[in-house]
């Protein structure tokens, strides 16, 4: 194996010897220590291999033995180099291409974000752009540990972030968790007020003075728990304090619901035989169209696919192969039956209630009715639910003290 590699690096030729005495030709080669190999007998002579340098020593031997020597094949690196040398522009182009690839390897040409569900890829990409981490960023300027801390701080529903540079690709791994608790100043006094009108199902008060009880009907913005604590001895008021109210309140309430669907609708029928395809190469922001189909119709949808060139795994280049398909369609006017419209409205209602349950809202019932109209089918009514209710409403302590001046000193 090593000997064959050495012969290839040195370069050798396959020659044919014909003439008066080819056997004597081979013997003289051996006497002059000219190394030959792969000797093969043919009808009127011999074929064998000889090194490129030794070939120039054969002329005197050929004259003495009256033989003719012909080169059949040239093998090895020196002969390959001679071919490339003749094509100097090809060589220059090859060297420039290698230099360009080496230069491009110092930049980021692809960003992948993995593990994100709560935060969209667009949100994270927009933040990275704000921090000057984009496609085309200089790799040595990206500090992965610093970037991790920035992402973890900005997106507070993430448990950890890990970024890494592989080839020309930046990968950001994200694991999302429970949203970081919002810091609330529990020393600042506040009331709890109703966010909806309804009936109190239950109220458990930890701090503050409850002003309603189970079964009470309240309106929106009604104070449910007051941040004013009146300290009494029997029925006599002795002192007043203000606190940050805290309570768990369940409220039975209703959400109005309405939906409409028209009997008439437009359906798109795609014509497969008339689909057109455009293929293009994009280098940075420059696009070169390979095919430019002529679109005769004004009604079409566009489906675009792009593939980034990756000559070596994780080594992406700023070159994209793009395929654009023009899905030509014709619009057909159709009509729903009454049964179809009612079925569609019922499925929409069920989907709406499922979304409410996903937000921890308990569905009790609904009185939604479906009725026909001249041009549409209509659903109207209410959905009755039990939900956690109440929001903090901060108040000015000095203003509220005005009704209790006798219970406060100037130092207070």
N, C-alpha and C positions, 0 to 999 in steps of 0.2 A: 504493500500500500504506500509506504513512504517512498520507495524507489519510483513508483508510478507517478507520484506527486512531483518528485524531483525532476523527472523527465518532462512532465508537462510544464513546469516552471522554466526549464531550460529551453524547451521547444525542440521538436524533432519532425522529420519528414518520412513519409512512406514512399519508397522508390522502387522502380522496376528496372532490372538489369537484363539486357538481351545482347547477343552477339556471338563471336567466334568461340570464346571460352569463358562462360559465366562462372564455372566452378573455380577456374584459376583466379578470377576476379575476387571471389570470396576468400580464397586462400591468401592472396596478397594483402587483403584487408586485415586478416588475422596476423600476418607477419609484421605489419606496420602498426599493430596494436589499435586498430580502428574498431571500436565496439559497435556491433550490429546485433539486432534481436528480431524475434518473430520472423525468422527466415522461412519462406514458403516457396516450394518448387512449382513452377508453371510449365506449360508446354515447351516454350523456347527460352526459358531463363528462370529468374528468381525475383521474388518480391520480399523486401525486408524493411525494417525501420533503422534509422540512423540519426544521430543528433545533428542539429543545424550546423554547428561548427565543423563537425567531422565531414559533412557533405562536401565542403570545399577542398578536401584532401583527396577526393576520388578522381579528379581529372587525369593525373599521370597514370593511375592504375587503369583507367578506361582506355587510354591510348595504347598502353602496353598490351592489353588483352583484346583490343579491338572490339570493345563492347559499347553499347549505347545505354546511357542512364537517363531515366525520365522520372520526374517527381509526380507522384499520384495524389498526394495529400500533405498539407501542412498542418501540424497540430502543436498547440502550446500557446503560452502567454505572449511571447515576443511577436507571433504572427497576429494575434488578436489586437495587440497594441498598434501594430502597423496599420490595421484596418481602421481603427479609431482615429489614428493620426491623420489619415487621409481625409476623414470627415471632421475637420477641426471645429466646424460650427456645432456639430452634434456634441463634441466634447465640451465646448464652452457652455452650451445649453445645459448639459448634465451637471457641470460644476456650479452654474448659477442656481439650478434647481436644488442641489444639495445645500448650498448656502442659504437659500430662501427657507427651506424646511427647518434648518438649524435655527434661523432667526425666529421663525414662527413658533418654535417650541418654547420660547420664553414668555408666551402670552397665553391667557385663558381664552379658549374658543368654544367652550361649552360649560353651562352651569346646570347641575341637576339637584333637585330638592326632593328628599325622600322622607316619608313618615308624617307629612303634614296632612291634617284632615280639617281641623278647625280653621286654620289660616290657609287661604288659597295661595297657590304658587305665584299668582300675579301680585298679591300683597307683599310676599317675601321678596320677590324680584324688585318691586318698586322701592322697598327699603334698601336693598343692596345697591341699587342705582344711586339712591340718595347718599350712600356711604362710599360711592365711587368704586364699587365692585361690580363690573359689568363685563360683557363679552369684549375681549380685546384688552383687558387689564393686564398690566405687567406683573408676572407671577412673583418676583422677589418683593414687591411692595405689599402683597397680601399676607397679613399675619393671622394665621388661622385661630390661634388662641384668643387674640383680641376680637376677631370677628365673632367667635362663639359667645363671648361675654356681651357684646353689643346686641346680638340677636336674642339672647336669653333675657336681657334687660328690657328690650323693646316689646317682645311678644310674651306677655306675662302668663300665658296659659301653657308654656312649655316647661317640661321638667329638666331636659338637658338638650344641648346642641353640640354637635361635633362636625367640624368641617375639615376636609382634606383635599390636597392637590395631587392628582394622579395624571401623569402625562400633561395634556393641555386641558384637562377637565377639572372643574371645581365641584366637589360633591358636598352637599350640606345635609347631614342626618339630623332629623328633629324627632324628639319624642314629646308628645303633648300630654298634659295632665290636667289636674283640677286648676281652675282659674285662681290666681293669687288673690287672697282675700283683700278686699278694699279696706284700707285703713280708715276707720270711723272714729271721730273724736267723741267718745262716749261720755265726756265731761260736759259737752255742750248740750243744754236742755232742749228738748223737743217734744212735740205731741205726735201721736199717730193718727192719721186721717184716712178715711175710706177712699179708695181709688175708683170704686164703682158703687152704684146703688144696689141694695139687696137686703137679705135677712141674715142676721148673725147666727151661724151654726154653732160655733164654739169660740171661746176667748180665754186664753191662759196668759195672765199678766205677770211679768217678772219685775218690771220697774214701772212706776207711774201709777196713776189713778184711773181705773177703768170707768168709763162713762156709759157703757152699754152692756147688755147681758144677752144670753142666748135667747133667740126668738125676736129680738128687737129689729124693726125695719129702719134702715138708715139710707140717707141720700149720699150722693158723691160729695166728698170733701167734709163729711161729718167727722168731728173729733171723736175717735173711738177710745183712745187712752190719752189722758192729759199728763203733761210733764210737771204739773203743779201738785205737790204733796201737802195736804193740809193735816197737820198733826193736832189731834183733838184729845181732850180729856173729857170723857162722856160726850156731851154735845158742845162743849165749849172749845173754841179754836185757840190753841196755845202757840203754835209756830207754823211757819210756811217754808218749804224747801222746793227747789226746782231740780229736776232730774232729766236724764236722757231716757225717754220711755222705751220699753222693750216688751213685746208681746207676740204670741202666735194667735192669729185670728183667721178663722175660716168663714167665708161669706158665700151664701147661696145667691147667685145672681143670674142674669140672662144676657146673652149676646144676640143682637138682632142679626138675621141672616137673610140674604136675598141673592138670587142668581137667575140669569136669563140666557136662553139659547134660541137662536133664530132657526126657523125651519129650512130656510134657504142657505146653502153654503157652496163654496167653490172648492172643487177637488182638482189636484194636479195629477195628470196622467203623463208619466215620463215615457218618452219615445226612445227606446234603446238604440234603434237603427240610426238615430240622428245625433248621438253623443259625439262630442268633439274632445280631443285631448291635446293639450299644449305641454311641451317638455322644455325645460330651461335649466341653465346653470347659473348659479348666483355666487359671485366672488365678492366678499364684503357686501356692499350695497349695490353692486353693479350686476344687472341681470342680462343674460344672453339667451334669447329665445331660440331653441333648436327647431321647434315646429310652431307655426303661427296659423292655427286653423281659422277659417272664415265662418263667423257665426251669422246666420241669416235671420234667426229668430230673436225676438226681444225677451222671450220668456225662458229663462234658464236659471238653474242653481249652480253654484260653483263648489266643487269639492277639491281641496288642495292638499297635497301631500308633499312633504319634503324630507330628504335624507341627507344628513351631514356626512361628508366624506371622512372615513376613518381608515387610513392606510395600514395603521398598526393599532392594536387594541389600546383604547384610552388616549390615543394620539389623534385628536380631531383637528381638522383644518377649517379655515373660514370659507369653505366651498360647499355649496348645497346643490343637490340634484332635485329639481322640483317638477312635480307632475300635477297639472291642473286639468280637471275634467269638467266640461260644461254639460250639465244634465238638462237637456232641452225638454220642455213639457208643454202640454196644452191644457188650458183651463176649461173644466166641464162643470156646468151649474147643476147641482143636485138638490134633492129635498129629503129631509129627515121625516120619518113617520112620527106620529104622536108617541108611540111606544118607545121609539129610539131616543127621542128627546127626553122623555121622562127617565129612561134608564141612565142616560148621560148625566142628568142633573142629580140623580140619586148617588151615582158614583162620586161626583164632585163633593156632595154633602158629606159622604162617608170619609173622603180624603181630608176634608176640612176638620172633621171631628177627631180624626187620628192625629192631626198636627196639634190640636189642643191637648190631647192626652199626652203627647210627647213633652209638653211643657208643664207636666204634673197638674193638669186641670182635670177634675173628675166630672165626667158627663153624666147627668141625671136623666134627661129626656129632651125631646124637642117637639115642637108643634108646627114644623115646617109643612106647608101644604103645596101641592103642585096643581097648577091650573093652566088651561089652554087659553091662548090669546089669538088674535087674527094672524099675526106674523111670527109669534114666538111662543115658547113654553116657559112659564115663570114659576120659580120657587121662592116663597116668602114665609117668614115666621121667626121663631126664636129658638136658641139652644140654651137649656137650663143646666147650670154647672155649679160645682163647689170648688172654690179656689182660695189659695192663701191671699189675704188682702191686707191693705194698710201700708202707708209709706210715711217716712219721717217728715215732719214739718217743723223746722227750727223756729224758735221765737226769740225776741229780744227780752232778756231777763229784766233789764231796767224798766222797760215799758210795762211788763206784767207786775212788777213790784208796786206800781202805783195804786193798785187796789188793796195792797197789804202793807202800807207804809208803817203802820203802828207795830208791825212784827219785825222790822229791820232797823238797825242802828246805822249811824253815819259810817262806821267802820265797815259794815257789810256792804 
